[in-house]
């Protein structure tokens, strides 16, 4: 492409970012407290760490939080504390009184990420480097009638500039309804049993199995029916859903061949700790190829539990699950286990050290009638594996150590991670972050050592609603890639991101 083809997009990027930063510093553009790179630390509770409604918190000095799941935001505290709107014009878009107990919230976000990736395929294709800009603009309307009824609608436009490659459904959506659902309390406002129908995001546990995938521009969502109940002891969800497929032309639609259903329970009466119990089912009628090479439909079931919490300066999070059923006529027997723990020192900068271990089984024998490969379902790999998104949670063993610190308390956070990866079964595929099988040594002659990754992330809170992030990661490929691909092209990744929500 001629040089002029790059000049205009990059000039527009610099103008947008510069204006946003200047306005944010002046307090004109509000700013975010975001979970966009919420890391896999044990201190994360069963729901998003930022998804606790603020209505019970004092309004004095209150700064609004804008969650990853925007429908969880609750600005009802503004009824008793209207002074919380002072100095923030955009707060006048929240908790608008429509009369007769009807309330309206308006909101949205803008996000720009510039990222550079090099040698992402470990040498399977010639050495490549690609710098592209990912944009996401979203707006939403949230209408409530007391606790009885709610209608939530959210639109999205996501696009890419300077892209080197085909259409990316995770990064592009040329205008569509991202979410549109209605809530209704079936037995009145005083009974917290709610039916939710429509297009919606789902998020369970530490999003190791079901998450909204915040990192990409087009967050994951489902056309679903969900029934949920909350009490002092339990949060209980039951749902049936179909994943929504992003279409390059025309409106997005669900996958008719993919039925996903389950029950997720969280027990909340363990002081300082939480216990999750869950069951997920998958029924796919489309023809997919299993690790044994057989083509057919899939009916599989996942049964698991998660225990997490804090004890003094220590935090921990561990999850164990098994899968069983049939895939293309073969028996499925797979499991995964993940555990991590950390220690936070008593200091204004809140330094924390942590370590973790994860295992997701692979298939030991491609010639039998059993499938041992774990299905990662709708995971958020970016959080749990690495920011480069090179490796999926299938046929993988991983350990890591990490360090977090706030050099400027509550404003600037720095994190560093070091990961080590192996194949769990050296006769199964190496799977990428999208669970796509890439290469396989059916005889296991090329070892299991995939490599190591170092990543460094800075998160900077500019103002009340705006933030920036910077990140770098290098992957040292090891014995497996050297022998299978005969290449020594280490992948690299760098990004800078600006985001604000209102």
Protein Blocks (a to p, Z undefined) as FASTA:
>chain_A
ZZklmmmmmmmmmmmmmmmmmmmmnomagcdddfklcccbfklcfbdfklccfklpcfeh
pacdddfblmlpccklmmmmmmlmgoplklmmgopaebjhiacdddddddddddddehkl
nomaccdddddddddddddddddehjlbccdddddddddehiacdddfklgcebiafbac
ddddfkbjklccdcdedjddddehjllmbcghlmbmbdcdddddddddddfkbccddddd
ddddddfbdcddddfkbccdddddddfkbghiacdddddddddfbdcddfkopacddddd
dddddddddehjbccdddddddeddeehiacdddddddddddddddfklpacdddddddd
ddfblkbcbdfbdcekjacfklmmomnlmaccehiadddddddddfbghkbccddddddd
ddfblkbccddfkopafbdcfkopnojbfbdcddddddddfblmbccddddddddddfkl
mmmnopabdcddddddddddZZ
